[in-house]
Amino acid sequence: MKRLSMMVMLAVASLPAIARVIPGPCGTDPNVQCAVYDKNEVYEIATAPGKAVLLMLEDGEAVADNGAGMGDGKAWSASKGKNWVQFKPTKIKPDTNFLVVTNKRTYVFSLVTAKRGEPTTWMLRFDYPDTRAKNAAELARKQELARGLAASASAQSVHRNDQYMKRGDDALSPTAMWDDGTLTYLQYATGRDLPRVFAILPDGSEALANVHMDGDTLVVHGVGREWVLRLGNAVMGIRNDGFAPDGNYNASGTTVPGMVRITKEQSK
């Protein structure tokens, strides 16, 4: 008999434990909880009579039509929006399971009555490793593209003159300035608003320069002795101390400096 009892105990001990993911607090309030999403996990939500629960899903995620299923529908009231579901118990001891299907994922929940002193879940949000990995890969791709474009801009500058002086509003200041005798390059930190570029003509008037972007570099079509940068009310003057009026020979013959004549009043 003792041998049989021991065998039963060993058999029970060998059974896999039923593990539930119990969300933890996102911050200082224990009722606002977070969990890392895994399609193979069951998430336990502690509830109490009179307390509603809000599930907030990822931006762009939408609960499918008939995509929310409650095991004991009579013991719960529930409603859903585009990327959220809210529900609350309507009976005592309503413990059941809850399934949610969206356009991106499936979720499995175990709804249990909170034990005495245990915090209930008022809101549950998820961290999505797949989304973080996708965003990281996209950021790496953009950074690699930016490095390639910057290298392309630098490669075009066979002759590099970086003898530039600046004066005025530092908010318009490039991180680097140079020219190759044909084009002028103004490098800026990504994300900044870029100024318009004006050349100072011999009569003192200003002419709007043609430009294009190459990565993080504003490329001005032409070289000049003086430039003016304008953005709103901010102004910065730039002087080219290495200016060579004859420039350098352009072997490709593909870049033609172009300007539109405007007055100082129009440039403000």
C-alpha positions in Angstrom: 0.0 0.0 0.0 2.8 2.4 0.9 4.5 1.5 -2.3 1.4 2.3 -4.3 1.0 5.6 -2.5 4.6 6.5 -3.2 4.1 5.7 -6.9 1.0 7.9 -7.1 2.9 10.8 -5.4 5.8 10.4 -7.9 3.4 10.4 -10.8 1.7 13.6 -9.7 5.1 15.3 -9.0 6.2 14.5 -12.6 3.2 16.3 -14.1 4.1 19.6 -15.7 3.1 22.6 -13.5 0.5 24.9 -15.0 2.2 28.2 -15.4 0.4 31.5 -15.9 2.0 34.8 -16.7 1.1 37.2 -13.9 1.5 40.8 -15.2 3.4 43.2 -13.0 3.0 46.9 -12.4 4.1 49.2 -15.2 5.0 52.0 -12.7 4.0 53.0 -9.2 0.3 51.9 -9.4 -0.1 48.1 -9.0 -3.4 48.2 -10.8 -1.9 49.4 -14.1 0.0 46.4 -15.3 2.3 45.3 -18.1 3.4 42.0 -19.7 5.7 40.9 -22.5 3.6 39.3 -25.3 4.2 35.6 -26.2 1.6 33.8 -28.3 2.2 30.6 -26.3 1.5 32.1 -22.9 -1.7 32.4 -20.8 -2.0 35.7 -18.9 -3.7 35.8 -15.6 -5.9 38.7 -14.8 -7.1 39.3 -11.2 -10.6 40.7 -11.0 -13.1 41.7 -8.4 -16.9 42.5 -8.4 -17.5 46.1 -9.5 -14.0 46.5 -11.0 -13.6 46.9 -14.7 -10.6 45.7 -16.7 -9.2 47.5 -19.8 -6.9 45.6 -22.2 -4.9 48.1 -24.4 -3.4 46.5 -27.5 -0.7 47.8 -29.9 -1.4 50.9 -32.1 -2.6 49.6 -35.4 -4.0 46.4 -33.9 -7.7 45.8 -34.3 -9.9 43.3 -32.6 -11.6 41.1 -35.2 -15.3 40.9 -35.6 -16.5 38.2 -33.1 -12.8 38.2 -32.0 -13.5 38.3 -28.3 -14.8 35.1 -26.6 -15.6 34.7 -22.9 -15.8 31.2 -21.5 -18.7 32.1 -19.2 -20.4 34.9 -21.0 -23.3 35.2 -18.5 -21.0 36.1 -15.7 -19.3 39.0 -17.6 -20.2 42.2 -19.5 -17.8 43.2 -22.2 -17.3 45.7 -25.0 -14.5 46.5 -27.5 -13.1 49.3 -29.6 -10.5 49.2 -32.4 -7.5 48.2 -30.2 -9.0 47.8 -26.8 -11.3 45.5 -24.9 -13.0 46.2 -21.5 -14.9 43.9 -19.3 -16.1 43.4 -15.7 -17.6 40.5 -13.7 -21.4 40.6 -13.1 -21.5 37.6 -10.7 -19.6 36.3 -7.7 -16.8 33.8 -8.5 -17.0 34.3 -12.3 -13.6 32.7 -13.0 -13.2 31.7 -16.6 -11.0 32.0 -19.7 -11.1 34.8 -22.2 -9.8 34.7 -25.8 -9.0 37.7 -28.1 -8.2 37.5 -31.8 -6.9 40.6 -33.6 -5.5 41.3 -37.1 -2.0 40.7 -35.8 -2.1 38.3 -32.8 -4.1 35.9 -30.5 -4.3 36.4 -26.8 -5.3 33.9 -24.1 -6.3 35.1 -20.6 -7.3 33.4 -17.4 -9.7 35.5 -15.4 -9.6 34.8 -11.7 -11.0 36.4 -8.6 -8.3 38.3 -6.7 -7.2 36.9 -3.4 -7.5 39.0 -0.3 -4.8 41.8 -0.4 -3.9 41.0 -4.1 -4.1 44.0 -6.5 -6.7 43.7 -9.2 -6.0 44.5 -12.8 -7.5 47.8 -14.0 -5.5 48.1 -17.1 -3.2 45.7 -18.9 -0.7 46.7 -21.7 1.8 44.6 -23.6 5.4 45.0 -24.7 5.8 43.4 -28.2 9.3 42.0 -28.9 8.5 41.4 -32.6 7.6 45.1 -33.0 10.7 46.2 -31.2 12.9 44.0 -33.4 11.1 45.3 -36.6 11.6 48.9 -35.5 15.3 48.3 -34.6 15.9 46.7 -38.1 14.2 49.6 -39.8 16.3 52.1 -37.8 19.5 50.2 -38.7 18.5 50.3 -42.4 17.9 54.0 -42.4 21.2 54.7 -40.6 23.1 52.5 -43.1 21.4 54.4 -45.9 22.3 57.8 -44.3 25.9 56.7 -44.0 26.0 55.6 -47.6 24.6 59.0 -48.8 27.0 60.9 -46.6 29.9 58.9 -48.1 28.5 59.6 -51.6 28.5 63.3 -50.8 32.0 63.2 -49.5 33.2 61.2 -52.5 32.1 63.9 -54.8 34.3 66.4 -53.1 37.7 65.7 -54.8 38.9 69.2 -54.0 37.8 70.3 -50.6 37.8 73.8 -49.4 36.6 74.2 -45.8 37.8 77.8 -45.2 34.4 79.1 -44.1 33.6 81.7 -41.5 30.1 82.2 -40.1 28.3 84.9 -38.1 24.7 85.2 -36.9 22.1 82.9 -35.4 23.7 79.7 -34.2 20.4 77.8 -34.7 21.1 77.9 -38.4 24.7 76.8 -38.1 25.7 73.7 -40.1 27.8 71.1 -38.3 30.3 71.3 -41.3 30.8 73.4 -44.4 32.9 72.9 -47.5 33.0 73.2 -51.3 34.7 71.3 -54.1 35.0 74.2 -56.4 31.7 73.4 -58.1 29.2 72.7 -55.3 28.9 73.9 -51.7 28.0 71.5 -48.9 26.2 72.3 -45.7 25.9 69.4 -43.3 23.2 69.3 -40.7 22.1 67.1 -37.8 19.1 65.0 -39.0 15.7 66.2 -37.9 16.4 69.9 -37.9 14.5 72.4 -40.0 16.7 73.5 -42.8 17.1 77.2 -43.9 16.9 78.7 -47.3 20.2 79.6 -48.9 20.9 82.9 -50.6 24.0 84.1 -52.6 25.2 87.7 -52.2 25.4 89.2 -55.6 28.0 92.0 -56.6 25.3 94.7 -56.1 24.5 93.5 -52.6 21.2 91.9 -53.4 20.4 88.3 -52.6 19.6 85.5 -55.0 17.9 82.2 -53.9 20.2 79.3 -54.6 19.1 76.0 -56.0 19.8 73.1 -53.6 19.2 69.4 -53.1 19.6 67.0 -50.2 22.2 64.2 -50.2 21.8 62.3 -46.9 22.2 64.8 -44.1 24.0 67.3 -46.4 22.4 70.3 -48.0 24.1 70.6 -51.4 24.1 74.1 -52.9 24.4 74.3 -56.7 27.4 76.6 -57.1 30.2 78.2 -55.0 30.3 81.8 -53.8 32.2 84.3 -51.7 29.3 84.9 -49.4 26.0 83.2 -48.5 23.1 84.0 -46.3 21.0 81.4 -44.5 17.4 82.4 -43.5 14.7 80.5 -41.6 11.9 82.6 -40.2 13.5 85.6 -38.5 16.8 83.8 -37.9 19.7 84.9 -40.1 23.3 83.7 -40.5 26.0 85.0 -42.8 28.7 82.7 -44.2 31.9 83.9 -45.8 34.1 81.7 -48.0 37.7 82.6 -47.3 38.9 80.1 -49.8 36.8 81.3 -52.7 38.3 80.8 -56.1 36.3 82.7 -58.7 37.3 80.4 -61.5 36.3 77.3 -59.5 37.5 73.8 -60.5 37.0 71.9 -63.7 33.8 69.7 -63.6 34.7 66.6 -65.6 31.1 65.4 -65.7 29.7 68.7 -67.0 26.3 67.8 -65.4 26.0 70.4 -62.6 24.8 73.9 -63.7 24.5 76.5 -60.9 21.0 78.0 -60.9 19.6 81.0 -59.1 16.4 83.0 -58.9 16.9 86.7 -58.4 14.9 88.2 -55.5 15.2 91.4 -53.4 16.2 91.6 -49.7 12.6 92.5 -48.8 11.3 89.3 -50.6 13.8 87.1 -48.8 12.5 88.1 -45.3 
